[in-house]
Amino acid sequence: MTDQFALLRYIVFGGFALAVLVAVGSWLVRTRRVSPFGGPGKLLRQLTDPVMKPIERRIVRRGGTPTQAGWWLVIGVAILGVIVVSLAQWLLGAWTRVSVASHGGARDLAILAVTIVYDVLFIAILVRVIGSWIGAFRYSGWMRPFYWLTDWLIKPIQRMMPATGMFDLSPLVALLVLWVAKQIVFSVLF
């Protein structure tokens, strides 16, 4: 398994290095460090434009400058790489937990179920909070499942808690409630 993770990390790092090369090549042509009409400039444009043009269009539509496209490419590939490696590690850990719990009996399966429910709700609350920071609220298409998963817990807490200005502390209290509930269930199961 570690060989597969090493291969995945090398692939992610290779993608990051390729993104850096594309960004630097595009920057060299755009800032005229390499003439866009000479042989090397034409080659760099042929290699980098298919990747950079869609990114540049999106940046310009949102009010940015096209020279920022390289940075967005590099940062986006880095974030995507971290997500891919983290997701692969999480999936392997989940597979291991399911495998161990299936051989352990009913109590281990119950502990696994509680852990999975806790993890899903924790991630849903976390995505809900981070989504609100970037302006993705309840009626955004991709945020609806996270609100649906967490409203049953957060809404009553919001009604009971006093207003704290622009900060909503109910997700933090919900995480605390979830953690306490998990500890209580674990104490009963052990």
N, C-alpha and C positions, 0 to 999 in steps of 0.2 A: 504494500500500500504506500509506503514512503517513496518508492520509486515513481509511482503514479503521481503523487503530490509534487515530487521534484520535477517531473516532466511538465505538469500543469503550471508550476511556478516559472519554469523556463519559457513556456509558451506565452504566459502573461508578460514576462519581462521582455521577450522578443517583440510582442505587440507594442509594448511601451516604447522600446527602442526604435521601432519602425515609425511610430507616431512622432517621436522626437525628430527623426530624420526627415519626415515629410514636412513637419512644421518649420524646421530650419531651412529646407530647400525652398519652401514657399516664401518664407521671410526673405531669403537672399534675393529672389526674383522680385518680390514686391517692393523691397527697399532699394532696388537697383544696385545692389552690391555685385550682382551678376546681371549682365545685360539680358533683358527678356527676349531680345531679337537675335542674339548670337546662338551658336550651336549648343553650348551648355545650358543657356537660359531656356531654350526651346525644349530641351530634354527634361530639365527640372519642371517646367510647366506641364509637360505631358505626363510626368509621373505624379505630380502633386495636385494638379487641378481637379481630377476626379474625386479626390477626397476632400479638398479644401473648399471648392466652390459651394457645395450645399451648406457647409458650416458658415461660410462667409455670408450667404444669403440670409440665413437665420439670424445671424448677428446684426446685419444691417437692418433687417425688419424690426429688430428689437431696439434699435437706436445706437448700436455699437459701431466700431470701426472695423473694416475688414482685416487690418493688421493684427487684431486680437484673435483671429481664428486659430492660429497655431497654438496659442496658449490654451484655448478652449479644447482643442483636440487632445493635447497632452494631458490636461487635467481630467478630461472625460475618460480617456483610456486608462489613466491611473486609477480613477475611482471604480470604473468597470472591472479592472483587474483585481482590485481588492475585494470587490463584491463577489466575483467568480471564485476566487480562492477561498474566501470565507464561507460561501455557500457550499462548496465542495467539502470543506472540513466539517461543516455542520451536518451535511447529509451523511458523511461517513460516521460521525459521532452518533447520529440518530439511528443509523443502521446497526451500529454496535450495541446501542442501548436496547433496541428492539430484539436483537438476537439474544442478548444476555437475559432480558426479561422473559422471553418466550421459553427459555430453558429453566427459569427460576420458579415458575408457578404463578398462582393467582395473585398472591400478595405483590410480587414483583411487577406483574402486569398492571395492577391497580396503581402502584407507585409510578410506573411509566405513564399511565393515562393522566394522572394528576400533574406530573411534570410537563407533559405535552400541552395540556390545557393551560397551565401557568405560562409556559413559554410563548404560546400563540397569543394569549391575552397581553402579555408583557410587550411583545413586538407590536401588536396592534395599537396599544396605547402609545408606545414610542413613535410609531409612524404617524399617528394622529397628532401628537405634539409637534414633531418636526414638520409635518405638512402644514400645520397652522402657522409656523414661523415663515414658511416660504409662500404663503398665500393660497394654499390648497385646502379648502374648507369642505364642509359637509356635502355640498352638492357638486363637487368635482367628481367626475366619473370614477376615477381610480381610488378616491378616498371613501366612497360609500361603504365598501365592505368593512373598513376599519372602524367607522362610526357605528355600523350595525353590530359589530362584535363587542364594542365597548360602551355603548349608550346605556345598557341595562345597569352598568356599574357606576359610570361617571355622572349621569343625569341626577340620580338621587343625592349624590355627594354635592353636586353643584347647588341643588336646592337647599341643602342644609348648611352649607358654608357661607359665611358672610362675604360680601364683595371685597376684593383686594385690588381694586383699580384695574390696570391693564393686565395684570397677571392672573392666570387661572391656575390655582393650586390643586384643583380637583383631580387631575391625572396623577399627581404625586401622591395624593391621599389614596387614590384607587390602587396604585402600585403597592402602597403600604398595606392596604386591606387585603390585596391578593397574596402578598407575602405572608401575612399573618394566617390567612386561611390555609395556605399551603403548609405552613408549619404545624397547624392544628391537625390537618389531615394526616400528615406524616407521623405525628406523635400518636395518633390513633392506630395507624397501620403498623407501627413498630411496637 
